[in-house]
């Protein structure tokens, strides 16, 4: 069973395993993990090592860096198509 995306409203990997979208796990580094959390339109109280965000939330030309055996996006996610407008401002201004 593929991982599900942690972005509110995203339905990646809920429909079918054969149409699975790549899911990038949250970074292990606490500073990077916090950057990713703050970039999200939804507020996550806690993030586990098994949670991730699907590739649809990064531009196609995003810079990737080698992390152990896999490549991961260098920057936090930035594309949130289909997310309800009321969710898009939740994290703005939070420290």
C-alpha positions as CSV (number, residue, x, y, z in Angstrom):
1,X,0.0,0.0,0.0
2,X,1.5,3.4,-1.0
3,X,2.0,6.2,1.4
4,X,-0.6,8.9,1.6
5,X,0.1,12.6,1.2
6,X,-0.1,14.8,4.4
7,X,-1.4,17.9,2.6
8,X,-5.0,18.7,3.5
9,X,-7.3,17.9,0.5
10,X,-4.7,16.0,-1.5
11,X,-6.0,12.6,-2.6
12,X,-2.8,11.2,-4.0
13,X,-2.5,7.5,-3.4
14,X,-6.0,7.1,-2.1
15,X,-7.5,5.8,-5.4
16,X,-5.3,3.0,-6.6
17,X,-1.9,1.5,-6.0
18,X,-1.2,1.3,-9.7
19,X,-1.4,5.1,-10.0
20,X,0.9,5.7,-7.1
21,X,2.5,9.1,-6.8
22,X,6.0,9.4,-5.3
23,X,5.8,10.6,-1.7
24,X,8.8,12.3,-0.1
25,X,9.1,11.6,3.6
26,X,9.6,14.5,6.0
27,X,13.2,15.3,6.6
28,X,14.9,13.7,9.7
29,X,16.7,17.0,10.4
30,X,14.5,19.0,12.9
31,X,15.1,22.4,11.3
32,X,14.3,21.1,7.8
33,X,11.3,19.2,9.1
34,X,10.0,22.5,10.7
35,X,10.5,24.4,7.4
36,X,8.4,21.8,5.6
37,X,5.7,21.9,8.3
38,X,5.5,25.7,8.1
39,X,5.1,25.6,4.3
40,X,2.0,23.4,4.5
41,X,-1.5,25.0,4.3
42,X,-2.6,22.7,7.1
43,X,-1.2,22.7,10.6
44,X,0.3,19.4,11.7
45,X,0.7,19.1,15.5
46,X,3.3,16.4,15.1
47,X,5.1,14.6,12.2
48,X,6.2,11.0,12.4
49,X,9.0,9.3,10.4
50,X,6.3,7.6,8.3
51,X,4.6,10.8,7.1
52,X,5.3,12.5,3.7
53,X,4.2,14.8,1.0
54,X,3.6,13.7,-2.6
55,X,5.6,15.0,-5.5
56,X,2.6,17.0,-6.9
57,X,3.4,19.7,-4.3
58,X,6.8,20.6,-5.9
59,X,7.5,22.2,-9.3
60,X,8.7,19.7,-11.9
61,X,12.1,21.4,-12.0
62,X,12.7,21.4,-8.3
63,X,16.3,20.8,-7.1
64,X,16.8,17.3,-5.7
65,X,19.5,16.2,-3.2
66,X,20.7,12.8,-2.4
67,X,19.5,11.5,1.0
68,X,20.9,8.1,1.8
69,X,19.5,5.9,-0.9
70,X,16.9,8.3,-2.3
71,X,16.6,11.8,-3.7
72,X,14.5,14.4,-1.9
73,X,13.5,17.9,-2.7
74,X,15.9,20.6,-1.4
75,X,13.2,23.1,-0.7
76,X,9.8,22.7,1.1
77,X,6.7,22.1,-0.9
78,X,5.1,25.1,-2.6
79,X,2.2,23.9,-4.9
80,X,-1.1,23.3,-3.2
81,X,-3.7,23.0,-6.0
82,X,-7.1,21.9,-4.9
83,X,-6.5,23.0,-1.3
84,X,-9.5,24.9,0.1
85,X,-8.7,28.7,0.1
86,X,-9.6,28.8,3.8
87,X,-6.6,26.6,4.5
88,X,-4.0,28.6,2.6
89,X,-3.5,31.2,5.2
90,X,-3.4,29.1,8.4
91,X,0.4,28.9,8.7
92,X,1.2,32.5,7.6
93,X,2.7,34.5,10.4
94,X,3.2,31.6,12.7
95,X,6.6,31.2,14.3
